[in-house]
Amino acid sequence: MKNLFRILIFMLFIGWITSCNNNTSSENIESQSDVARATALSTLTNRDGNAIQISYFAKDGEVAMKLIVNGEERELIGTGYRGSDNPVFSDGEYVWEMGEDGHSGLLQMKNAEAVAYKEEW
């Protein structure tokens, strides 16, 4: 799982380097936001059919994620790894543990059980 996380960081870094090389003025480089280098928004569902959307992006040299749940957009910051070496993201209220395949994971709200989400069940 650490390899998947490293590959994601590497891909974001290469995208950043490539976009910097395409800009000729420092003004263009400074105007690009980290969110512009985000992965595509993925829709995941749980066994009950409830859907969330996630996207990973670079923020201040770290990997963060956008989570859209119940129509509300939240930004979760990488906080480390769980015992299974899966990256964990949190904003204090929501915790997302990325699955080994990078297309699934566990979403846990404060004081609630974790719920599994996948692209397809």
BALOBA-1460 file (C-alpha; in Angstrom, 3 decimals):
// residues 121
<rec num="1" residu="m" x="0.000" y="0.000" z="0.000"/>
<rec num="2" residu="k" x="2.900" y="2.309" z="0.695"/>
<rec num="3" residu="n" x="3.963" y="1.733" z="-2.905"/>
<rec num="4" residu="l" x="0.552" y="2.827" z="-4.201"/>
<rec num="5" residu="f" x="0.727" y="5.947" z="-2.050"/>
<rec num="6" residu="r" x="4.256" y="6.672" z="-3.294"/>
<rec num="7" residu="i" x="3.168" y="6.163" z="-6.911"/>
<rec num="8" residu="l" x="0.299" y="8.628" z="-6.366"/>
<rec num="9" residu="i" x="2.702" y="11.195" z="-4.923"/>
<rec num="10" residu="f" x="5.148" y="10.584" z="-7.782"/>
<rec num="11" residu="m" x="2.388" y="11.043" z="-10.400"/>
<rec num="12" residu="l" x="1.296" y="14.305" z="-8.783"/>
<rec num="13" residu="f" x="4.935" y="15.483" z="-8.670"/>
<rec num="14" residu="i" x="5.512" y="14.644" z="-12.362"/>
<rec num="15" residu="g" x="2.299" y="16.492" z="-13.281"/>
<rec num="16" residu="w" x="3.473" y="19.502" z="-11.307"/>
<rec num="17" residu="i" x="6.916" y="19.468" z="-12.970"/>
<rec num="18" residu="t" x="5.352" y="19.121" z="-16.419"/>
<rec num="19" residu="s" x="2.930" y="21.979" z="-15.833"/>
<rec num="20" residu="c" x="5.754" y="24.199" z="-14.547"/>
<rec num="21" residu="n" x="7.825" y="23.492" z="-17.655"/>
<rec num="22" residu="n" x="4.931" y="24.555" z="-19.880"/>
<rec num="23" residu="n" x="4.660" y="27.984" z="-18.239"/>
<rec num="24" residu="t" x="7.019" y="30.749" z="-19.289"/>
<rec num="25" residu="s" x="6.210" y="33.331" z="-16.623"/>
<rec num="26" residu="s" x="6.356" y="33.059" z="-12.857"/>
<rec num="27" residu="e" x="2.891" y="34.626" z="-12.726"/>
<rec num="28" residu="n" x="1.393" y="31.572" z="-14.465"/>
<rec num="29" residu="i" x="3.219" y="29.184" z="-12.151"/>
<rec num="30" residu="e" x="2.014" y="30.984" z="-9.035"/>
<rec num="31" residu="s" x="-1.581" y="31.132" z="-10.260"/>
<rec num="32" residu="q" x="-1.886" y="27.355" z="-10.588"/>
<rec num="33" residu="s" x="-3.595" y="25.783" z="-7.604"/>
<rec num="34" residu="d" x="-2.807" y="22.377" z="-6.144"/>
<rec num="35" residu="v" x="-6.381" y="21.315" z="-6.858"/>
<rec num="36" residu="a" x="-5.679" y="21.739" z="-10.589"/>
<rec num="37" residu="r" x="-3.348" y="18.751" z="-10.254"/>
<rec num="38" residu="a" x="-6.024" y="16.521" z="-8.726"/>
<rec num="39" residu="t" x="-6.951" y="13.005" z="-9.720"/>
<rec num="40" residu="a" x="-10.300" y="12.563" z="-11.446"/>
<rec num="41" residu="l" x="-13.337" y="12.604" z="-9.176"/>
<rec num="42" residu="s" x="-14.408" y="8.997" z="-8.449"/>
<rec num="43" residu="t" x="-17.852" y="7.933" z="-7.309"/>
<rec num="44" residu="l" x="-17.923" y="5.127" z="-4.738"/>
<rec num="45" residu="t" x="-20.940" y="3.423" z="-3.183"/>
<rec num="46" residu="n" x="-21.552" y="1.379" z="-0.060"/>
<rec num="47" residu="r" x="-23.665" y="-1.791" z="0.175"/>
<rec num="48" residu="d" x="-26.796" y="0.319" z="0.842"/>
<rec num="49" residu="g" x="-26.304" y="2.255" z="-2.403"/>
<rec num="50" residu="n" x="-25.244" y="5.528" z="-0.749"/>
<rec num="51" residu="a" x="-22.643" y="7.333" z="-2.847"/>
<rec num="52" residu="i" x="-19.651" y="9.520" z="-2.080"/>
<rec num="53" residu="q" x="-17.140" y="11.168" z="-4.401"/>
<rec num="54" residu="i" x="-13.409" y="11.393" z="-3.788"/>
<rec num="55" residu="s" x="-10.389" y="12.970" z="-5.456"/>
<rec num="56" residu="y" x="-6.746" y="13.112" z="-4.353"/>
<rec num="57" residu="f" x="-4.546" y="16.180" z="-4.856"/>
<rec num="58" residu="a" x="-1.321" y="17.820" z="-3.696"/>
<rec num="59" residu="k" x="-1.525" y="20.428" z="-0.968"/>
<rec num="60" residu="d" x="1.521" y="22.114" z="0.538"/>
<rec num="61" residu="g" x="3.766" y="19.257" z="-0.559"/>
<rec num="62" residu="e" x="1.489" y="16.592" z="0.930"/>
<rec num="63" residu="v" x="-1.359" y="14.474" z="-0.441"/>
<rec num="64" residu="a" x="-4.877" y="15.531" z="0.528"/>
<rec num="65" residu="m" x="-8.306" y="14.517" z="-0.688"/>
<rec num="66" residu="k" x="-11.624" y="16.056" z="-1.539"/>
<rec num="67" residu="l" x="-14.609" y="14.174" z="-0.140"/>
<rec num="68" residu="i" x="-18.166" y="14.907" z="-1.219"/>
<rec num="69" residu="v" x="-20.683" y="13.228" z="1.059"/>
<rec num="70" residu="n" x="-24.394" y="14.087" z="1.214"/>
<rec num="71" residu="g" x="-23.749" y="17.008" z="-1.156"/>
<rec num="72" residu="e" x="-21.224" y="18.540" z="1.250"/>
<rec num="73" residu="e" x="-17.637" y="19.030" z="0.077"/>
<rec num="74" residu="r" x="-14.870" y="18.481" z="2.625"/>
<rec num="75" residu="e" x="-11.074" y="18.565" z="2.443"/>
<rec num="76" residu="l" x="-9.245" y="15.809" z="4.315"/>
<rec num="77" residu="i" x="-5.517" y="15.938" z="5.005"/>
<rec num="78" residu="g" x="-3.216" y="12.903" z="5.060"/>
<rec num="79" residu="t" x="-2.587" y="11.934" z="8.688"/>
<rec num="80" residu="g" x="-0.467" y="8.795" z="8.296"/>
<rec num="81" residu="y" x="-1.094" y="5.085" z="7.962"/>
<rec num="82" residu="r" x="-3.177" y="2.482" z="9.743"/>
<rec num="83" residu="g" x="-1.739" y="-0.866" z="10.778"/>
<rec num="84" residu="s" x="-2.475" y="-2.262" z="7.315"/>
<rec num="85" residu="d" x="-0.229" y="0.417" z="5.716"/>
<rec num="86" residu="n" x="-3.254" y="2.094" z="4.153"/>
<rec num="87" residu="p" x="-3.055" y="5.916" z="3.936"/>
<rec num="88" residu="v" x="-5.481" y="7.720" z="6.244"/>
<rec num="89" residu="f" x="-6.998" y="11.181" z="5.675"/>
<rec num="90" residu="s" x="-8.996" y="13.213" z="8.179"/>
<rec num="91" residu="d" x="-10.519" y="16.614" z="8.889"/>
<rec num="92" residu="g" x="-11.390" y="15.866" z="12.518"/>
<rec num="93" residu="e" x="-14.950" y="14.826" z="11.735"/>
<rec num="94" residu="y" x="-14.479" y="12.375" z="8.850"/>
<rec num="95" residu="v" x="-11.743" y="9.756" z="8.495"/>
<rec num="96" residu="w" x="-11.017" y="8.044" z="5.156"/>
<rec num="97" residu="e" x="-8.786" y="4.975" z="4.990"/>
<rec num="98" residu="m" x="-7.792" y="4.302" z="1.387"/>
<rec num="99" residu="g" x="-8.202" y="0.691" z="0.262"/>
<rec num="100" residu="e" x="-5.272" y="-1.287" z="-1.115"/>
<rec num="101" residu="d" x="-6.562" y="-0.963" z="-4.677"/>
<rec num="102" residu="g" x="-6.840" y="2.842" z="-4.458"/>
<rec num="103" residu="h" x="-10.472" y="2.635" z="-5.647"/>
<rec num="104" residu="s" x="-12.125" y="1.742" z="-2.357"/>
<rec num="105" residu="g" x="-11.863" y="2.502" z="1.315"/>
<rec num="106" residu="l" x="-13.472" y="2.925" z="4.693"/>
<rec num="107" residu="l" x="-15.282" y="6.122" z="5.674"/>
<rec num="108" residu="q" x="-15.815" y="6.781" z="9.345"/>
<rec num="109" residu="m" x="-17.685" y="9.706" z="10.829"/>
<rec num="110" residu="k" x="-16.956" y="10.836" z="14.376"/>
<rec num="111" residu="n" x="-18.460" y="8.395" z="16.919"/>
<rec num="112" residu="a" x="-19.738" y="6.014" z="14.217"/>
<rec num="113" residu="e" x="-18.694" y="2.718" z="12.666"/>
<rec num="114" residu="a" x="-16.586" y="2.686" z="9.508"/>
<rec num="115" residu="v" x="-18.476" y="1.963" z="6.281"/>
<rec num="116" residu="a" x="-16.837" y="0.361" z="3.231"/>
<rec num="117" residu="y" x="-17.137" y="2.113" z="-0.150"/>
<rec num="118" residu="k" x="-16.131" y="0.746" z="-3.571"/>
<rec num="119" residu="e" x="-16.483" y="1.726" z="-7.216"/>
<rec num="120" residu="e" x="-18.469" y="-1.459" z="-7.889"/>
<rec num="121" residu="w" x="-19.972" y="-4.074" z="-5.568"/>
